[in-house]
């Protein structure tokens, strides 16, 4: 069961670079844009908010992997 949990990302439908493109268009880095999108009162679309949450999740995964 733990093995299935560790492969959750394979089932995700990702459009590589889509959130990065939005961040660059806003003149920001990915994590800065994610923080802005996730702020209370943000008028970003639901899809963008989901992408921002995923970007934050990936950031945390990378930090844990580095140790």
PDB file of N, CA, C, O and CB in Angstrom:
ATOM      1  N   UNK A   1       0.815  -1.186   0.000  1.00  0.00           N
ATOM      2  CA  UNK A   1       0.000   0.000   0.000  1.00  0.00           C
ATOM      3  C   UNK A   1       0.867   1.262   0.000  1.00  0.00           C
ATOM      4  O   UNK A   1       0.537   2.239  -0.673  1.00  0.00           O
ATOM      5  CB  UNK A   1      -0.931  -0.009   1.198  1.00  0.00           C
ATOM      6  N   UNK A   2       1.949   1.247   0.735  1.00  0.00           N
ATOM      7  CA  UNK A   2       2.843   2.401   0.764  1.00  0.00           C
ATOM      8  C   UNK A   2       3.429   2.652  -0.624  1.00  0.00           C
ATOM      9  O   UNK A   2       3.677   3.797  -1.002  1.00  0.00           O
ATOM     10  CB  UNK A   2       3.971   2.188   1.793  1.00  0.00           C
ATOM     11  N   UNK A   3       3.645   1.590  -1.368  1.00  0.00           N
ATOM     12  CA  UNK A   3       4.193   1.732  -2.707  1.00  0.00           C
ATOM     13  C   UNK A   3       3.232   2.506  -3.611  1.00  0.00           C
ATOM     14  O   UNK A   3       3.669   3.346  -4.397  1.00  0.00           O
ATOM     15  CB  UNK A   3       4.494   0.356  -3.306  1.00  0.00           C
ATOM     16  N   UNK A   4       1.948   2.236  -3.509  1.00  0.00           N
ATOM     17  CA  UNK A   4       0.961   2.947  -4.324  1.00  0.00           C
ATOM     18  C   UNK A   4       0.920   4.428  -3.949  1.00  0.00           C
ATOM     19  O   UNK A   4       0.753   5.277  -4.824  1.00  0.00           O
ATOM     20  CB  UNK A   4      -0.435   2.315  -4.156  1.00  0.00           C
ATOM     21  N   UNK A   5       1.068   4.745  -2.677  1.00  0.00           N
ATOM     22  CA  UNK A   5       1.070   6.135  -2.244  1.00  0.00           C
ATOM     23  C   UNK A   5       2.285   6.879  -2.771  1.00  0.00           C
ATOM     24  O   UNK A   5       2.193   8.067  -3.081  1.00  0.00           O
ATOM     25  CB  UNK A   5       1.029   6.214  -0.729  1.00  0.00           C
ATOM     26  N   UNK A   6       3.407   6.212  -2.878  1.00  0.00           N
ATOM     27  CA  UNK A   6       4.618   6.875  -3.331  1.00  0.00           C
ATOM     28  C   UNK A   6       4.584   7.189  -4.826  1.00  0.00           C
ATOM     29  O   UNK A   6       5.429   7.938  -5.315  1.00  0.00           O
ATOM     30  CB  UNK A   6       5.819   6.018  -3.015  1.00  0.00           C
ATOM     31  N   UNK A   7       3.630   6.633  -5.550  1.00  0.00           N
ATOM     32  CA  UNK A   7       3.541   6.864  -6.996  1.00  0.00           C
ATOM     33  C   UNK A   7       2.315   7.692  -7.383  1.00  0.00           C
ATOM     34  O   UNK A   7       1.814   7.566  -8.501  1.00  0.00           O
ATOM     35  CB  UNK A   7       3.508   5.533  -7.731  1.00  0.00           C
ATOM     36  N   UNK A   8       1.832   8.527  -6.483  1.00  0.00           N
ATOM     37  CA  UNK A   8       0.636   9.314  -6.759  1.00  0.00           C
ATOM     38  C   UNK A   8       0.821  10.272  -7.934  1.00  0.00           C
ATOM     39  O   UNK A   8      -0.144  10.598  -8.625  1.00  0.00           O
ATOM     40  CB  UNK A   8       0.241  10.091  -5.527  1.00  0.00           C
ATOM     41  N   UNK A   9       2.025  10.714  -8.160  1.00  0.00           N
ATOM     42  CA  UNK A   9       2.266  11.703  -9.207  1.00  0.00           C
ATOM     43  C   UNK A   9       2.086  11.130 -10.605  1.00  0.00           C
ATOM     44  O   UNK A   9       1.790  11.876 -11.539  1.00  0.00           O
ATOM     45  CB  UNK A   9       3.656  12.269  -9.068  1.00  0.00           C
ATOM     46  N   UNK A  10       2.258   9.826 -10.771  1.00  0.00           N
ATOM     47  CA  UNK A  10       2.085   9.217 -12.092  1.00  0.00           C
ATOM     48  C   UNK A  10       0.648   9.397 -12.595  1.00  0.00           C
ATOM     49  O   UNK A  10       0.423   9.466 -13.804  1.00  0.00           O
ATOM     50  CB  UNK A  10       2.447   7.718 -12.043  1.00  0.00           C
ATOM     51  N   UNK A  11      -0.314   9.471 -11.690  1.00  0.00           N
ATOM     52  CA  UNK A  11      -1.707   9.630 -12.078  1.00  0.00           C
ATOM     53  C   UNK A  11      -2.107  11.075 -12.335  1.00  0.00           C
ATOM     54  O   UNK A  11      -3.193  11.329 -12.858  1.00  0.00           O
ATOM     55  CB  UNK A  11      -2.585   9.057 -11.023  1.00  0.00           C
ATOM     56  N   UNK A  12      -1.260  12.014 -11.981  1.00  0.00           N
ATOM     57  CA  UNK A  12      -1.581  13.434 -12.155  1.00  0.00           C
ATOM     58  C   UNK A  12      -1.457  13.827 -13.626  1.00  0.00           C
ATOM     59  O   UNK A  12      -0.557  13.372 -14.333  1.00  0.00           O
ATOM     60  CB  UNK A  12      -0.651  14.316 -11.282  1.00  0.00           C
ATOM     61  N   UNK A  13      -2.362  14.664 -14.062  1.00  0.00           N
ATOM     62  CA  UNK A  13      -2.310  15.169 -15.436  1.00  0.00           C
ATOM     63  C   UNK A  13      -1.616  16.522 -15.399  1.00  0.00           C
ATOM     64  O   UNK A  13      -2.205  17.537 -15.027  1.00  0.00           O
ATOM     65  CB  UNK A  13      -3.750  15.281 -16.073  1.00  0.00           C
ATOM     66  N   UNK A  14      -0.351  16.508 -15.793  1.00  0.00           N
ATOM     67  CA  UNK A  14       0.468  17.706 -15.719  1.00  0.00           C
ATOM     68  C   UNK A  14       0.726  18.280 -17.102  1.00  0.00           C
ATOM     69  O   UNK A  14       0.935  17.549 -18.070  1.00  0.00           O
ATOM     70  CB  UNK A  14       1.784  17.404 -15.025  1.00  0.00           C
ATOM     71  N   UNK A  15       0.706  19.591 -17.171  1.00  0.00           N
ATOM     72  CA  UNK A  15       1.136  20.282 -18.384  1.00  0.00           C
ATOM     73  C   UNK A  15       2.460  20.929 -18.014  1.00  0.00           C
ATOM     74  O   UNK A  15       2.494  21.988 -17.388  1.00  0.00           O
ATOM     75  CB  UNK A  15       0.057  21.354 -18.902  1.00  0.00           C
ATOM     76  N   UNK A  16       3.530  20.291 -18.401  1.00  0.00           N
ATOM     77  CA  UNK A  16       4.855  20.750 -18.004  1.00  0.00           C
ATOM     78  C   UNK A  16       5.107  22.182 -18.461  1.00  0.00           C
ATOM     79  O   UNK A  16       4.911  22.527 -19.626  1.00  0.00           O
ATOM     80  CB  UNK A  16       5.924  19.824 -18.570  1.00  0.00           C
ATOM     81  N   UNK A  17       5.544  23.000 -17.521  1.00  0.00           N
ATOM     82  CA  UNK A  17       5.911  24.378 -17.820  1.00  0.00           C
ATOM     83  C   UNK A  17       4.766  25.368 -17.814  1.00  0.00           C
ATOM     84  O   UNK A  17       5.005  26.564 -17.978  1.00  0.00           O
ATOM     85  CB  UNK A  17       6.561  24.428 -19.126  1.00  0.00           C
ATOM     86  N   UNK A  18       3.534  24.926 -17.631  1.00  0.00           N
ATOM     87  CA  UNK A  18       2.389  25.837 -17.691  1.00  0.00           C
ATOM     88  C   UNK A  18       2.422  26.853 -16.552  1.00  0.00           C
ATOM     89  O   UNK A  18       2.207  28.044 -16.780  1.00  0.00           O
ATOM     90  CB  UNK A  18       1.081  25.046 -17.645  1.00  0.00           C
ATOM     91  N   UNK A  19       2.686  26.400 -15.345  1.00  0.00           N
ATOM     92  CA  UNK A  19       2.710  27.314 -14.206  1.00  0.00           C
ATOM     93  C   UNK A  19       3.935  28.214 -14.268  1.00  0.00           C
ATOM     94  O   UNK A  19       3.862  29.389 -13.910  1.00  0.00           O
ATOM     95  CB  UNK A  19       2.692  26.534 -12.886  1.00  0.00           C
ATOM     96  N   UNK A  20       5.050  27.674 -14.715  1.00  0.00           N
ATOM     97  CA  UNK A  20       6.264  28.468 -14.871  1.00  0.00           C
ATOM     98  C   UNK A  20       6.037  29.590 -15.875  1.00  0.00           C
ATOM     99  O   UNK A  20       6.496  30.714 -15.672  1.00  0.00           O
ATOM    100  CB  UNK A  20       7.438  27.582 -15.316  1.00  0.00           C
ATOM    101  N   UNK A  21       5.334  29.286 -16.947  1.00  0.00           N
ATOM    102  CA  UNK A  21       5.029  30.292 -17.969  1.00  0.00           C
ATOM    103  C   UNK A  21       4.180  31.410 -17.381  1.00  0.00           C
ATOM    104  O   UNK A  21       4.413  32.583 -17.670  1.00  0.00           O
ATOM    105  CB  UNK A  21       4.305  29.649 -19.168  1.00  0.00           C
ATOM    106  N   UNK A  22       3.197  31.055 -16.558  1.00  0.00           N
ATOM    107  CA  UNK A  22       2.350  32.059 -15.898  1.00  0.00           C
ATOM    108  C   UNK A  22       3.177  32.931 -14.955  1.00  0.00           C
ATOM    109  O   UNK A  22       2.991  34.146 -14.889  1.00  0.00           O
ATOM    110  CB  UNK A  22       1.206  31.374 -15.119  1.00  0.00           C
ATOM    111  N   UNK A  23       4.090  32.292 -14.231  1.00  0.00           N
ATOM    112  CA  UNK A  23       4.938  33.032 -13.295  1.00  0.00           C
ATOM    113  C   UNK A  23       5.846  34.005 -14.034  1.00  0.00           C
ATOM    114  O   UNK A  23       5.984  35.158 -13.624  1.00  0.00           O
ATOM    115  CB  UNK A  23       5.778  32.066 -12.453  1.00  0.00           C
ATOM    116  N   UNK A  24       6.459  33.556 -15.107  1.00  0.00           N
ATOM    117  CA  UNK A  24       7.347  34.414 -15.884  1.00  0.00           C
ATOM    118  C   UNK A  24       6.584  35.576 -16.517  1.00  0.00           C
ATOM    119  O   UNK A  24       7.108  36.686 -16.610  1.00  0.00           O
ATOM    120  CB  UNK A  24       8.054  33.599 -16.967  1.00  0.00           C
ATOM    121  N   UNK A  25       5.342  35.323 -16.953  1.00  0.00           N
ATOM    122  CA  UNK A  25       4.511  36.386 -17.526  1.00  0.00           C
ATOM    123  C   UNK A  25       4.186  37.442 -16.471  1.00  0.00           C
ATOM    124  O   UNK A  25       4.008  38.616 -16.795  1.00  0.00           O
ATOM    125  CB  UNK A  25       3.210  35.801 -18.113  1.00  0.00           C
ATOM    126  N   UNK A  26       4.110  37.019 -15.208  1.00  0.00           N
ATOM    127  CA  UNK A  26       3.849  37.944 -14.106  1.00  0.00           C
ATOM    128  C   UNK A  26       5.132  38.602 -13.613  1.00  0.00           C
ATOM    129  O   UNK A  26       5.094  39.445 -12.717  1.00  0.00           O
ATOM    130  CB  UNK A  26       3.164  37.214 -12.954  1.00  0.00           C
ATOM    131  N   UNK A  27       6.272  38.220 -14.197  1.00  0.00           N
ATOM    132  CA  UNK A  27       7.556  38.793 -13.827  1.00  0.00           C
ATOM    133  C   UNK A  27       8.070  38.291 -12.485  1.00  0.00           C
ATOM    134  O   UNK A  27       8.773  39.011 -11.776  1.00  0.00           O
ATOM    135  CB  UNK A  27       7.451  40.283 -13.796  1.00  0.00           C
ATOM    136  N   UNK A  28       7.721  37.063 -12.140  1.00  0.00           N
ATOM    137  CA  UNK A  28       8.114  36.496 -10.852  1.00  0.00           C
ATOM    138  C   UNK A  28       8.699  35.110 -11.037  1.00  0.00           C
ATOM    139  O   UNK A  28       8.594  34.508 -12.106  1.00  0.00           O
ATOM    140  CB  UNK A  28       6.918  36.442  -9.896  1.00  0.00           C
ATOM    141  N   UNK A  29       9.317  34.616  -9.974  1.00  0.00           N
ATOM    142  CA  UNK A  29       9.768  33.242  -9.944  1.00  0.00           C
ATOM    143  C   UNK A  29       8.583  32.344  -9.603  1.00  0.00           C
ATOM    144  O   UNK A  29       7.520  32.830  -9.216  1.00  0.00           O
ATOM    145  CB  UNK A  29      10.922  33.058  -8.927  1.00  0.00           C
ATOM    146  N   UNK A  30       8.766  31.057  -9.746  1.00  0.00           N
ATOM    147  CA  UNK A  30       7.681  30.103  -9.526  1.00  0.00           C
ATOM    148  C   UNK A  30       7.168  30.152  -8.089  1.00  0.00           C
ATOM    149  O   UNK A  30       5.959  30.234  -7.873  1.00  0.00           O
ATOM    150  CB  UNK A  30       8.148  28.691  -9.863  1.00  0.00           C
ATOM    151  N   UNK A  31       8.060  30.104  -7.110  1.00  0.00           N
ATOM    152  CA  UNK A  31       7.620  30.064  -5.714  1.00  0.00           C
ATOM    153  C   UNK A  31       7.022  31.391  -5.271  1.00  0.00           C
ATOM    154  O   UNK A  31       6.065  31.400  -4.497  1.00  0.00           O
ATOM    155  CB  UNK A  31       8.783  29.695  -4.806  1.00  0.00           C
ATOM    156  N   UNK A  32       7.553  32.501  -5.736  1.00  0.00           N
ATOM    157  CA  UNK A  32       6.994  33.812  -5.398  1.00  0.00           C
ATOM    158  C   UNK A  32       5.583  33.936  -5.970  1.00  0.00           C
ATOM    159  O   UNK A  32       4.677  34.441  -5.306  1.00  0.00           O
ATOM    160  CB  UNK A  32       7.901  34.955  -5.936  1.00  0.00           C
ATOM    161  N   UNK A  33       5.407  33.476  -7.190  1.00  0.00           N
ATOM    162  CA  UNK A  33       4.085  33.524  -7.822  1.00  0.00           C
ATOM    163  C   UNK A  33       3.115  32.588  -7.103  1.00  0.00           C
ATOM    164  O   UNK A  33       1.946  32.926  -6.916  1.00  0.00           O
ATOM    165  CB  UNK A  33       4.184  33.146  -9.317  1.00  0.00           C
ATOM    166  N   UNK A  34       3.595  31.425  -6.705  1.00  0.00           N
ATOM    167  CA  UNK A  34       2.742  30.483  -5.972  1.00  0.00           C
ATOM    168  C   UNK A  34       2.271  31.105  -4.661  1.00  0.00           C
ATOM    169  O   UNK A  34       1.105  30.965  -4.293  1.00  0.00           O
ATOM    170  CB  UNK A  34       3.498  29.163  -5.696  1.00  0.00           C
ATOM    171  N   UNK A  35       3.168  31.790  -3.956  1.00  0.00           N
ATOM    172  CA  UNK A  35       2.789  32.452  -2.712  1.00  0.00           C
ATOM    173  C   UNK A  35       1.735  33.525  -2.955  1.00  0.00           C
ATOM    174  O   UNK A  35       0.796  33.666  -2.172  1.00  0.00           O
ATOM    175  CB  UNK A  35       4.015  33.067  -2.042  1.00  0.00           C
ATOM    176  N   UNK A  36       1.888  34.279  -4.037  1.00  0.00           N
ATOM    177  CA  UNK A  36       0.923  35.336  -4.361  1.00  0.00           C
ATOM    178  C   UNK A  36      -0.439  34.739  -4.700  1.00  0.00           C
ATOM    179  O   UNK A  36      -1.469  35.242  -4.251  1.00  0.00           O
ATOM    180  CB  UNK A  36       1.432  36.192  -5.536  1.00  0.00           C
ATOM    181  N   UNK A  37      -0.445  33.681  -5.481  1.00  0.00           N
ATOM    182  CA  UNK A  37      -1.688  33.037  -5.906  1.00  0.00           C
ATOM    183  C   UNK A  37      -2.428  32.435  -4.715  1.00  0.00           C
ATOM    184  O   UNK A  37      -3.658  32.450  -4.673  1.00  0.00           O
ATOM    185  CB  UNK A  37      -1.398  31.950  -6.951  1.00  0.00           C
ATOM    186  N   UNK A  38      -1.683  31.907  -3.752  1.00  0.00           N
ATOM    187  CA  UNK A  38      -2.298  31.235  -2.613  1.00  0.00           C
ATOM    188  C   UNK A  38      -2.702  32.180  -1.479  1.00  0.00           C
ATOM    189  O   UNK A  38      -3.295  31.746  -0.492  1.00  0.00           O
ATOM    190  CB  UNK A  38      -1.357  30.204  -2.083  1.00  0.00           C
ATOM    191  N   UNK A  39      -2.382  33.471  -1.619  1.00  0.00           N
ATOM    192  CA  UNK A  39      -2.789  34.435  -0.600  1.00  0.00           C
ATOM    193  C   UNK A  39      -4.306  34.551  -0.560  1.00  0.00           C
ATOM    194  O   UNK A  39      -4.987  34.396  -1.573  1.00  0.00           O
ATOM    195  CB  UNK A  39      -2.154  35.810  -0.867  1.00  0.00           C
ATOM    196  N   UNK A  40      -4.817  34.828   0.637  1.00  0.00           N
ATOM    197  CA  UNK A  40      -6.252  35.026   0.804  1.00  0.00           C
ATOM    198  C   UNK A  40      -6.681  36.242  -0.014  1.00  0.00           C
ATOM    199  O   UNK A  40      -6.022  37.282   0.008  1.00  0.00           O
ATOM    200  CB  UNK A  40      -6.622  35.205   2.308  1.00  0.00           C
ATOM    201  N   UNK A  41      -7.782  36.099  -0.726  1.00  0.00           N
ATOM    202  CA  UNK A  41      -8.301  37.185  -1.548  1.00  0.00           C
ATOM    203  C   UNK A  41      -7.768  37.198  -2.972  1.00  0.00           C
ATOM    204  O   UNK A  41      -8.118  38.082  -3.754  1.00  0.00           O
ATOM    205  CB  UNK A  41      -7.989  38.480  -0.904  1.00  0.00           C
ATOM    206  N   UNK A  42      -6.931  36.236  -3.317  1.00  0.00           N
ATOM    207  CA  UNK A  42      -6.390  36.160  -4.670  1.00  0.00           C
ATOM    208  C   UNK A  42      -7.518  35.861  -5.654  1.00  0.00           C
ATOM    209  O   UNK A  42      -8.403  35.052  -5.372  1.00  0.00           O
ATOM    210  CB  UNK A  42      -5.281  35.079  -4.761  1.00  0.00           C
ATOM    211  N   UNK A  43      -7.478  36.516  -6.802  1.00  0.00           N
ATOM    212  CA  UNK A  43      -8.514  36.314  -7.813  1.00  0.00           C
ATOM    213  C   UNK A  43      -8.071  35.344  -8.903  1.00  0.00           C
ATOM    214  O   UNK A  43      -8.658  35.301  -9.984  1.00  0.00           O
ATOM    215  CB  UNK A  43      -8.898  37.642  -8.436  1.00  0.00           C
ATOM    216  N   UNK A  44      -7.048  34.580  -8.616  1.00  0.00           N
ATOM    217  CA  UNK A  44      -6.560  33.588  -9.581  1.00  0.00           C
ATOM    218  C   UNK A  44      -7.599  32.488  -9.753  1.00  0.00           C
ATOM    219  O   UNK A  44      -8.406  32.234  -8.860  1.00  0.00           O
ATOM    220  CB  UNK A  44      -5.203  32.986  -9.122  1.00  0.00           C
ATOM    221  N   UNK A  45      -7.568  31.844 -10.905  1.00  0.00           N
ATOM    222  CA  UNK A  45      -8.519  30.769 -11.176  1.00  0.00           C
ATOM    223  C   UNK A  45      -8.232  29.562 -10.285  1.00  0.00           C
ATOM    224  O   UNK A  45      -7.146  29.428  -9.722  1.00  0.00           O
ATOM    225  CB  UNK A  45      -8.466  30.363 -12.659  1.00  0.00           C
ATOM    226  N   UNK A  46      -9.217  28.703 -10.175  1.00  0.00           N
ATOM    227  CA  UNK A  46      -9.068  27.490  -9.380  1.00  0.00           C
ATOM    228  C   UNK A  46      -7.935  26.629  -9.920  1.00  0.00           C
ATOM    229  O   UNK A  46      -7.163  26.058  -9.149  1.00  0.00           O
ATOM    230  CB  UNK A  46     -10.376  26.694  -9.363  1.00  0.00           C
ATOM    231  N   UNK A  47      -7.835  26.536 -11.230  1.00  0.00           N
ATOM    232  CA  UNK A  47      -6.779  25.740 -11.863  1.00  0.00           C
ATOM    233  C   UNK A  47      -5.397  26.275 -11.490  1.00  0.00           C
ATOM    234  O   UNK A  47      -4.485  25.502 -11.199  1.00  0.00           O
ATOM    235  CB  UNK A  47      -6.950  25.738 -13.395  1.00  0.00           C
ATOM    236  N   UNK A  48      -5.248  27.588 -11.501  1.00  0.00           N
ATOM    237  CA  UNK A  48      -3.970  28.195 -11.146  1.00  0.00           C
ATOM    238  C   UNK A  48      -3.649  27.958  -9.678  1.00  0.00           C
ATOM    239  O   UNK A  48      -2.491  27.739  -9.324  1.00  0.00           O
ATOM    240  CB  UNK A  48      -3.985  29.695 -11.448  1.00  0.00           C
ATOM    241  N   UNK A  49      -4.653  28.000  -8.831  1.00  0.00           N
ATOM    242  CA  UNK A  49      -4.436  27.742  -7.406  1.00  0.00           C
ATOM    243  C   UNK A  49      -3.998  26.296  -7.171  1.00  0.00           C
ATOM    244  O   UNK A  49      -3.147  26.032  -6.323  1.00  0.00           O
ATOM    245  CB  UNK A  49      -5.715  28.042  -6.608  1.00  0.00           C
ATOM    246  N   UNK A  50      -4.575  25.375  -7.916  1.00  0.00           N
ATOM    247  CA  UNK A  50      -4.166  23.966  -7.812  1.00  0.00           C
ATOM    248  C   UNK A  50      -2.717  23.815  -8.264  1.00  0.00           C
ATOM    249  O   UNK A  50      -1.937  23.104  -7.629  1.00  0.00           O
ATOM    250  CB  UNK A  50      -5.096  23.052  -8.663  1.00  0.00           C
ATOM    251  N   UNK A  51      -2.357  24.480  -9.357  1.00  0.00           N
ATOM    252  CA  UNK A  51      -0.987  24.428  -9.845  1.00  0.00           C
ATOM    253  C   UNK A  51      -0.024  25.022  -8.822  1.00  0.00           C
ATOM    254  O   UNK A  51       1.079  24.507  -8.635  1.00  0.00           O
ATOM    255  CB  UNK A  51      -0.868  25.168 -11.179  1.00  0.00           C
ATOM    256  N   UNK A  52      -0.434  26.101  -8.160  1.00  0.00           N
ATOM    257  CA  UNK A  52       0.406  26.735  -7.146  1.00  0.00           C
ATOM    258  C   UNK A  52       0.617  25.800  -5.963  1.00  0.00           C
ATOM    259  O   UNK A  52       1.732  25.699  -5.450  1.00  0.00           O
ATOM    260  CB  UNK A  52      -0.220  28.056  -6.673  1.00  0.00           C
ATOM    261  N   UNK A  53      -0.426  25.121  -5.525  1.00  0.00           N
ATOM    262  CA  UNK A  53      -0.311  24.177  -4.410  1.00  0.00           C
ATOM    263  C   UNK A  53       0.631  23.037  -4.787  1.00  0.00           C
ATOM    264  O   UNK A  53       1.421  22.590  -3.955  1.00  0.00           O
ATOM    265  CB  UNK A  53      -1.704  23.619  -4.015  1.00  0.00           C
ATOM    266  N   UNK A  54       0.556  22.564  -6.029  1.00  0.00           N
ATOM    267  CA  UNK A  54       1.442  21.506  -6.499  1.00  0.00           C
ATOM    268  C   UNK A  54       2.895  21.993  -6.542  1.00  0.00           C
ATOM    269  O   UNK A  54       3.811  21.243  -6.204  1.00  0.00           O
ATOM    270  CB  UNK A  54       1.001  21.017  -7.888  1.00  0.00           C
ATOM    271  N   UNK A  55       3.104  23.236  -6.953  1.00  0.00           N
ATOM    272  CA  UNK A  55       4.456  23.805  -6.974  1.00  0.00           C
ATOM    273  C   UNK A  55       5.027  23.860  -5.568  1.00  0.00           C
ATOM    274  O   UNK A  55       6.205  23.562  -5.370  1.00  0.00           O
ATOM    275  CB  UNK A  55       4.449  25.212  -7.600  1.00  0.00           C
ATOM    276  N   UNK A  56       4.216  24.236  -4.590  1.00  0.00           N
ATOM    277  CA  UNK A  56       4.659  24.272  -3.197  1.00  0.00           C
ATOM    278  C   UNK A  56       4.969  22.858  -2.696  1.00  0.00           C
ATOM    279  O   UNK A  56       5.930  22.661  -1.952  1.00  0.00           O
ATOM    280  CB  UNK A  56       3.585  24.935  -2.305  1.00  0.00           C
ATOM    281  N   UNK A  57       4.164  21.883  -3.098  1.00  0.00           N
ATOM    282  CA  UNK A  57       4.395  20.493  -2.709  1.00  0.00           C
ATOM    283  C   UNK A  57       5.725  20.007  -3.268  1.00  0.00           C
ATOM    284  O   UNK A  57       6.504  19.374  -2.556  1.00  0.00           O
ATOM    285  CB  UNK A  57       3.245  19.590  -3.197  1.00  0.00           C
ATOM    286  N   UNK A  58       5.989  20.300  -4.538  1.00  0.00           N
ATOM    287  CA  UNK A  58       7.248  19.891  -5.151  1.00  0.00           C
ATOM    288  C   UNK A  58       8.438  20.568  -4.473  1.00  0.00           C
ATOM    289  O   UNK A  58       9.496  19.954  -4.331  1.00  0.00           O
ATOM    290  CB  UNK A  58       7.239  20.216  -6.646  1.00  0.00           C
ATOM    291  N   UNK A  59       8.281  21.812  -4.057  1.00  0.00           N
ATOM    292  CA  UNK A  59       9.352  22.504  -3.351  1.00  0.00           C
ATOM    293  C   UNK A  59       9.681  21.767  -2.050  1.00  0.00           C
ATOM    294  O   UNK A  59      10.849  21.559  -1.723  1.00  0.00           O
ATOM    295  CB  UNK A  59       8.955  23.971  -3.061  1.00  0.00           C
ATOM    296  N   UNK A  60       8.647  21.381  -1.321  1.00  0.00           N
ATOM    297  CA  UNK A  60       8.858  20.651  -0.073  1.00  0.00           C
ATOM    298  C   UNK A  60       9.501  19.300  -0.302  1.00  0.00           C
ATOM    299  O   UNK A  60      10.359  18.875   0.471  1.00  0.00           O
ATOM    300  CB  UNK A  60       7.550  20.472   0.652  1.00  0.00           C
ATOM    301  N   UNK A  61       9.089  18.625  -1.360  1.00  0.00           N
ATOM    302  CA  UNK A  61       9.674  17.315  -1.681  1.00  0.00           C
ATOM    303  C   UNK A  61      11.163  17.479  -2.000  1.00  0.00           C
ATOM    304  O   UNK A  61      11.977  16.661  -1.572  1.00  0.00           O
ATOM    305  CB  UNK A  61       8.927  16.652  -2.883  1.00  0.00           C
ATOM    306  N   UNK A  62      11.520  18.508  -2.734  1.00  0.00           N
ATOM    307  CA  UNK A  62      12.915  18.734  -3.095  1.00  0.00           C
ATOM    308  C   UNK A  62      13.755  19.041  -1.868  1.00  0.00           C
ATOM    309  O   UNK A  62      14.891  18.580  -1.756  1.00  0.00           O
ATOM    310  CB  UNK A  62      13.029  19.869  -4.102  1.00  0.00           C
ATOM    311  N   UNK A  63      13.197  19.823  -0.943  1.00  0.00           N
ATOM    312  CA  UNK A  63      13.932  20.161   0.284  1.00  0.00           C
ATOM    313  C   UNK A  63      14.171  18.916   1.130  1.00  0.00           C
ATOM    314  O   UNK A  63      15.257  18.745   1.683  1.00  0.00           O
ATOM    315  CB  UNK A  63      13.163  21.219   1.105  1.00  0.00           C
ATOM    316  N   UNK A  64      13.177  18.051   1.235  1.00  0.00           N
ATOM    317  CA  UNK A  64      13.323  16.822   2.017  1.00  0.00           C
ATOM    318  C   UNK A  64      14.329  15.882   1.369  1.00  0.00           C
ATOM    319  O   UNK A  64      15.074  15.188   2.060  1.00  0.00           O
ATOM    320  CB  UNK A  64      11.970  16.118   2.170  1.00  0.00           C
ATOM    321  N   UNK A  65      14.348  15.863   0.054  1.00  0.00           N
ATOM    322  CA  UNK A  65      15.268  14.973  -0.660  1.00  0.00           C
ATOM    323  C   UNK A  65      16.722  15.416  -0.459  1.00  0.00           C
ATOM    324  O   UNK A  65      17.621  14.581  -0.353  1.00  0.00           O
ATOM    325  CB  UNK A  65      14.926  14.942  -2.165  1.00  0.00           C
ATOM    326  N   UNK A  66      16.945  16.739  -0.406  1.00  0.00           N
ATOM    327  CA  UNK A  66      18.302  17.258  -0.203  1.00  0.00           C
ATOM    328  C   UNK A  66      18.796  16.955   1.197  1.00  0.00           C
ATOM    329  O   UNK A  66      19.993  16.774   1.417  1.00  0.00           O
ATOM    330  CB  UNK A  66      18.346  18.766  -0.455  1.00  0.00           C
ATOM    331  N   UNK A  67      17.866  16.900   2.145  1.00  0.00           N
ATOM    332  CA  UNK A  67      18.251  16.540   3.515  1.00  0.00           C
ATOM    333  C   UNK A  67      18.459  17.665   4.352  1.00  0.00           C
ATOM    334  O   UNK A  67      18.786  17.508   5.528  1.00  0.00           O
ATOM    335  CB  UNK A  67      19.431  15.748   3.546  1.00  0.00           C
TER     336      UNK A  67
END
